[in-house]
Each structure stands twice: as C-alpha cells, then as structure tokens.
C-alpha cells in the first residue's frame, strides 16, 4: 500500500480494476459472474504497467539494466551497470539524489466460490507475499557504480502454477539538506517490469 501511495496516480485503482476485468473476460469456461480471474495465464495485461499514467519510468530513467528471477520465483534481481545520471536520468528540479527500487509481490488467481458468493484467491497463503528493496542514496551529479537490488519473498514459499510474481522497478528522488534526505512528492516513477 505504501508503494501504491507513493508512486501511483489517482486513477491507478481504476486502471487495475479495468485490467482485472479484461483478464476475467478471458475465461470462457464459466458462466457470467463466475468467470475466474486467471492472472497466471494472462500476465501480459499487467506487464509494463506504469503506476502513474502521466509519468512513465522510461521518461525518467533510461540507464541500461537487466531484471531476472530465480527458478523458484522467490527472488528478483535488478542489475544496473555503472552509468552517468546526468545523461540517463530526468530528475525533477531541485533533486540532488535518487534511489532505485525493486519490489516483488505475489498475486494469486481468483475463483468464484458458490458457497460464499465471493471471489477468493486460489492460493491464499501465497497471495500478497512481498518484499521491497532499495539502492543507497545515489548522487545525481556523480557517476553511479554498478548496483544490484535483490528482494526476496519471506519464508521459503513454494510457488504454484496459479500464482504470478510481479517485479516492479522504479526510481525516487530526494533533496539532500545537511545530513538528511527529503523525498520528493512528485517525479517518482514505478512500473511492473515483468510478471513471472
């Protein structure tokens, strides 16, 4: 919820609802009102989703990177080679520093339960597992060293075929005053880069 609050625009919830409806309509095996929401088979609807429709990550952050996951789908690795922020980042006015973020979360498929009359996750113990990791504070006016950010899902969960792991990457901006870093309220960007 903190990530959504910090990076999302006021219409993010509505856009996610529309995506879930699209995914729901893909299920032709059940009657209307009982169709499953099979995110695991329709991952393409969530990939490349920018949390702020008015500020894409690619308009702010253009450094080369790789994003990979382990075979168990419990770890995401965001690797950024050394780069010059002056030529590859478009910061808001007044920003002196930035941090890169890699967040992963598990989203289960959902099915309609005739007994309760509600939609329920197929894997409630896995649904909403998450982890968020940040880089250190990086200077916008200095070359940035190679950086790796690796969130890991808590415990040792065993992923099933009916869950998807969303790997979200982003950037947030700060102004350093003395020894303190103050987060900007605007200019921060995050997107769902991969769903695996």
C-alpha positions, 0 to 999 in steps of 0.5 A: 500500500505504501508503494501504491501511495507513493508512486501511483496516480489517482486513477491507478485503482481504476486502471487495475480494476479495468485490467482485472476485468479484461483478464476475467473476460478471458475465461470462457469456461464459466458462466457470467459472474463466475468467470475466474480471474486467471492472472497466471495465464494472462500476465501480459495485461499487467506487464509494463504497467506504469503506476502513474499514467502521466509519468512513465519510468522510461521518461525518467530513467533510461540507464541500461539494466537487466531484471531476472528471477530465480527458478523458484520465483522467490527472488528478483534481481535488478542489475544496473551497470555503472552509468552517468545520471546526468545523461540517463536520468530526468530528475525533477528540479531541485533533486540532488539524489535518487534511489532505485527500487525493486519490489516483488509481490505475489498475486494469486488467481481468483475463483468464484466460490458458490458457497460464499458468493465471493471471489477468493484467491486460489492460493491464499497463503501465497497471495500478497507475499512481498518484499521491497528493496532499495539502492543507497542514496545515489548522487545525481551529479556523480557517476553511479557504480554498478548496483544490484537490488535483490528482494526476496519473498519471506519464508521459503514459499513454494510457488504454484502454477496459479500464482504470478510474481510481479517485479516492479522497478522504479526510481525516487528522488530526494533533496539532500539538506545537511545530513538528511534526505527529503523525498520528493512528492512528485517525479517518482516513477514505478512500473511492473517490469515483468510478471513471472 
